[in-house]
């Protein structure tokens, strides 16, 4: 087909772009100047930091012994565990306690910590580092699978073991370790630096991070130069098609909403069941909903993600990754549809494509020979931008088509966040610091997080448009990654030392200019 003949059927600019795509793999966006080349930072020299690794490991291990658990039942809250951990941090990091302003905030329970390290330049935009002190429970039925007691704070086989050592007390104490080192050296930040340690991230952060973010906004902070939270750790093979070590920096995250589906009817004796018992009616509703999945679409953060990841992946698939990186919202191209098929192959990447539907709780019945008069189920959704609670509830009702089922929002629903800008000084500073500690032989790229963190409470406000999240810790395998909310949570002592070094270096890098 000639270009002249082809152009008769479509407008000339579109025709030219499409022909370029067909003959050379260049996508329309790239046809006007931008090439699909590597975005990886080059030439960063290692700048490892001398850390008291053994001492830091022992201090973190002791921190694990405080059972700062966030239970779903918010009345089940161990105030002594949190108060004890606060006191432990104050005693363990005496220079931080003496030098920085320390506040205990939260509503209705004040158990989050806000540290303020005053900078010498009042005109410089401040920075904020966030981590959370709370941990998820350890189910009793899983205790026997742990190689070490999850709350004993054991150091063995080169690892620090225990609940929270990976998520997220490692980051809490690495920040404080680095600050303690800096203060001993007489270092003073140019920018005011805030450390925020939340109390309830594992249940949404409504009491802690939300209140702290509101407080900082009320105090007149106009804009943070940089906000950092925890997210994915450094790890090889974490993303399909990428075997190299990766540092994936969250620039956006999906939202969160949980709906309760319920039926209230007539119970009775199990010897004379109706044709449609309440449990069956509700189960059928859940089955219908699960079959009515939300459509796939490519999130703007995914486009950014593959602008950085794509050039480092399979060369034969470069046109496909370029089509995603430079594509726009609207009808998907053939290459974008191929990308969707590839992303569908794993649960993690599939979740990046649409608002997910996950039935998580089903309650009904009290006795084996009694038909329950009611049944309830909880379904958790992780929304893409635009899928508001109203949109999701309408989707549920349309899917189940059963007026006997009531639908109620039972969560502190949060929308998908805005997308932070990877083409920014803040992102480049983070990229540089990662390479100073872990070297250049890795891929650094943006990430759309399918999970949720307290980032949302800061990024939802005008003062934090560029909020990035990464767990500054190298993991060696999927087995270690499985410790997130799982059994045998642990981190290598040596890698924890590098995490402390990361914060030490990024304090410097953020205060250079």
N, C-alpha and C positions, 0 to 999 in steps of 0.2 A: 504494500500500500504506500503510495507516495505521500509526502507531506502536503502537496498541493491538493490532491484528491481528498485526503483526510480532512483538511481544513474547511471543506465545504459543508460538512455536517455539524460542526461545532464552531464556537467563536474562536478566532485565531489565537489569542493568548492561551486558552484552555487546550487547543489543539497542539500547540507547540510544547506545552508542559507534558501532555500525555505522551507525545511521541518521544520526548526525551526520557520519560520514564520507561517506555517500552524498549528503546534501543540501548540505553546505557545504565539503567537502574537508578538514575537520578530522580528524586521525587520533586513535585512542583515547588515546594518551599525552597529546596536547595538550588533550583534552576536560576534563582535570582541572586546568587552570590554565596550563600553559606554552604560549605562543603561538609560532608559527613566524615570528619577526621577525629582523631583522638582528642579527648578533653582532659587527659591525665596530666597533672602537674609534673614537671621534670626537674631534676637536678637538686632536689632538697637533700641536704646533708643530715646524716644521723646526728642527733644531739641528746644522747642518753643522759639520764640524771642519776647521780649516786643517791640511792635511797637506803634507809635502814629497813631492808626487806623483812628480815626475821622479826624485828620489833613490830613493824606495821602489821605483819600477818597475825601475830599474837593479839594485837589490839583489835583487829577485825574479828578474830575468833571469839574474843570475849564479848564483842558487840552482838554476835549471833545468839548468845545465851539469853538475851532479853527478848521475851516472847511478844513482840509488838505485832500481834496478829490482827488483821482486819477481817472480821466475820461479816457475813451478809446481814445477820441480825445485829443492828447497830447498838442495841442495848447490851450486847455481849462484847464489851470493850474493857480491856484490862488497863485501867489507868495507871496502876503501879508499874507495869512493864514499861510504859512510855515514859513515865516520870523517872524511872530508874535508868533508862537509856539516856535521857536528857542529862541526868547527873553524871553518868559515866562519860559522856562526850565532853562535858564541861571540865571534868577532872583530867581526862586523858589528853586533852589539847589545851593546856593552860594558857599558852600565849595567844591562841585564838580567843579564848574566853576573856582574857584581859584586854586585848587590842580592839576587837570588833564589838560593835553594839549587838546584843543578843536579845531577841524578843520571842515570847511564846504566844502564838496566835491561833485562831480557829473559832468556828462558830457552828454548833453551840458549845463544843468542847475545845478548849484551846490546848492543842498538843502538837502543833506544827512549829518549826523553828525558823526564824528569819534572822540572819546575820548580815550586818551592814559594815563593809570595810570602806571607809571614807577615802576617796581619791584626792589627789593634790590639785587636779584641774577641774574646777566646778563647771566648766563649759563642755567638757567631754561627755559624750553619751555614756551612761552606765552599762554594765553587763550583769547578767544574772545566770547563775548555775543552779539547776534544780535536781533534786534526787528525793527519794521517799524512804521513810523509816519503817513503814508498815510492810508486813509480809503476808502471804496467803497461808491458810491453815495446812496442817499435815493430816490427811485423813487417817484415822486409826487403822483402817484395813491395809494401808500402805507401809506402816511402820516396820514390818518385817522385811521389807525390800530394801531398806536403807542399810548401807554398810557401816555407817556411823550414826549415832543419835543425832537427829536433825537440830536439836537445840543444845548440844553439849559443847559446841565450839571446838571441835577437834581439828588438829593439824596432823595429817598422816599421808604417806605416800606422795609427798610433794604438793598436796592440795590442802586448802582450807575448806572444811566441810560444814554444811548446815543451811537451814532455811534462812534465806535472805542474803547469803554470802554472794550470790549472783544477781539477785533481784530484791533490793537494790542497795543494801548497806555497804557493798563494796564501793559504790560511787559516793555515798554520803561520807564515808571515812577517807576515801582517796582525796576528796576535795579538802577535807580538814587536815590530812597529813601534809598535803602540798602547801596549804596556807601556814601551817605550823613551821614548816621548813623556811618559807619565805620570811616570816616574821623574825625568826632567829637570825636570819642573815641581814636584817635591817631593811628589807625591801618594802617599798611603799607603792601602791598602784597609782597610776595617773587617773584612771577612770574609777569611779565608785563601783565597788563590786558587791553584789548581793548573793548570798547563799540561802536557798529556800529548801527546807527538808519537810516534806509533807507527811501527814499522819494517816491518810485514807485513800491513797492512790489506787489501791487494789479494789476499791468499791466506788471509784468514780471521782474522788477528790472534792466532793461537795462541801465538806467541813473544813478541809485544810487549804489546798492550793487555790480553790475558788476564792476563799476569804482573803488569803494573802494577796492574790492578784487584785482584788477589789481595793484592798488597803493601799497597795502601792499606787494604784491609779488615783485614789483620793488624795494621796500625798503629792500629787502634781507631776509625777514622772510623765514626760511627753513621749519619749521614745528610747528604747533600749538599742544599743548598738548591736547587741548579741544576746540571745537567750539559748541556753543548752539544757536539754532534758535527756533522760535515758531512753534507749530503744534497742535496736539490734546490736550485738557485739561484732567484733571483727571475727571472720571465720571463713575458711575455704569451702567452696562448693555449696554455699548457702543458697545460690540462685541457679535454677536450671540453665544449662548451657555455659556456665561460668565455673571452671574448676579452680581458678586462681584464688588466692586470698583476697577477700573483699572487705571494704569498710563502707557500709551502706548508711547514708545519712538521711534520716527522715526529714522530708520537707513538707509533708502533709499527712494527715491521718483521717481515716473514715470516721463517721459518727457512731452513735450508740443509742439504741432504744430497745427496751424490752416490753412486750405486750403480754397481758394475761388473757387467755381465751378460756371462757367458763361456760358451763351449762348447769342449770338448776332445774330439776324436774322431780319426778316421783321415783322413790326407791322401792324397796320391798324385799320379799324373800327370794333367794336365788333358785328355789325349786320351780318358780313360774316366771321366768324371765320374759320381758317383752321382746318384740322383734328387733327393736333398736334400744338397747340399754344405753345409759348416759355415757359410759366409757367408750362404747362403740361410736356413738355420735361424735364425741370429741376426737377420737382417734381418726375417724374419717375426715374430719375438718383439717386436722394436722396433715394428713396424707394429701388432701387436695392442695393445701397451701404449699407443701414441699414440692408439688408438681408444677406450681405456678411461680417459677423462679423469675426474678427481675431480669430484664434484658442486659446484655453485655454492652459496655461502652468503654472508651479509652480515656481515663482520667488525665487531666493536664500534668499531674505529677508523674504519671507513667511515661508521658512523652519526654519529660525532662530526664527521667530515669534512663531511658534508652538512648537519649542523646549522649549520655556518658558511658553507659554499659555497651551499647550496640557496637561501636567501633572496635571494642575489645573481644567481641564474640565471633562466632563462625563466619568466616569471610564470605562463604557462599550465600549467607542470609543477610548480607549487608543492605541490599535494597529493601528488604522487608523491615529491618530495624530503622532504616532511614525514613521509610514511609510513616512509621509510627512517630519518630522523633519530630518530623517536620509537618505532620498532619494537622488537620483542623477538625473541629466538631462538625458533624453533619453526616451524610451518607458515607459509610466506610468504603475505602478502596479495596481492590482485590488483595493487595499486599497486607492491608490491615486485617482483613478477614483471615488470611493465613496466619497472621500473628495471634489472633484470637484463638484459633485452633491449637496453636502451640502452647498458649498460656492455659488452656483448659486441662492440660495433662496432669497438673498437680493441684492439690487442694489449696496450697498457699497462693500460687499465681492465679488460679481461677478466682479466688476471693478478691483479687485486685481489680476484677473486671466488672463487678456489679454489686448492688446491695445484697448482702447475704441473708439467708433465712436459716436459723439454727434452733430447733426445739431443744430446750435444755432441762425443763422440769415438767413432770406429769404427776398429779396428785388425785387420787380417788380411792375410796373404800377404806373400811376399818375392820372388816371381818370377812372370812371366806364364804359365808353363806348369806351375806347381806348385800343387796343391790344398792350402791351408793346413790343418794338423791342428787348429788352434785359431783362434778369433776372439773379440775382446772389444769391448765397447761401454760407454761411460760415459753415464749419464743423470743429469742434474741436476734436483733437485726443490726448489721453494721452498714449504715447508709452511705451511698455515694452523694456528692453534692446535688442538691435539689430534691432529694428524696426526704422530705420533711415527715414528721410524725403523722400529719394529716394525709399525706400521700401514701404512706405505708399502711395506715389503718384502712384507707379506702381500697388499697390493693388486697388486703387480707379479706375484707368483707366480700369483695368481688370474687375472690378465689374460692371461698368456702360456700357462698350462696346458701346460708342457713341462718335464719333469724333466731333460732334457738340458742345460738352461740353469741355471747357478749364479748366485746373486745375493749380492753382498758390498758392505757399506758401506765405502767407501774414503776417506771424508771425516771431518773433525772436526765431526760433525753438531751443529747448534745448533737449538733449537726457536724458534718464533715468540716475540717478546718480549711482555712485559706492555704495557698501554696507559697512557701517561702522561696526566696530567690537564690538559686545556686550561683548566679552570676553576680556575686556580691563580695565585698571585702570580708564579711563575717564568715561566709562559706569557705572562701579561700584561706582564711586564717585557720579554720578547723582542718581543712585538707592538709595544709603545710604542717600543722602540729602532729597530725596522725603519722605523716611520713617521717618526721624527726624522730619519732619513737619506734615505729615499726618498719621503716624503710620504704623504698620506692617500688619494691617488687610486690605491689598489690594494686587493686583497682578501687578507686574511691568514686562513689556515684550516689546521686540522690535516690530516695526511696519513698514510695507511698506505703505507709504503715497500715496494715489491715487490723492491727490491734488498737488499743487506746491507752493514752497516758495522760498525765496532768498537764501536758503541753497545751491542751485545748483551752485551759482556763487562762493562759497567758496570751496565746495566739488569737483568741477571740477579741482581744482589746487592741485599740489603735497603737498602744505603746510597744507592741511586740510583733511587727509584721514579719521579721526574719527570725523565726524560732526553729532551731535545728535539734535533732535528737539522735544520739548514738550512745551505746554503752562502750566506754573507752576501755575495752578489755579484749584481749585475744583469746579465743577458744580454739581448740585443736580439732574438735570432732563434733559430729551430731550427738554423740553420747553425752558430751558436756552440755551441749545446747538443750538437751532434754531435761536438764535440771531446772530450767525455768518452770516454776509451778509443778515440777515433777519430783521424782525421788532422786536421792544421791546428788543433791545440789552441791556444787563444788567449783572452786577456781584454783588454778595453779598459783602457788606462792610467787614464783618468778614473774608471772604475768601481772599479778596484783602490783608488784613493784613498778612495772612499766606503766600501769594505769595511774599511779601516783605521779610518775614522771611526766605523763601526758598533761595532767592538770598544772603541774609546776611550769611546764613550757608554755601552755596556752595562757596562763596568767601573764607571762612576759609578752607573748605575741600580741595579745589584745591591748596591751598598754604601751606599745611602741609608738603608735600614732593615733 
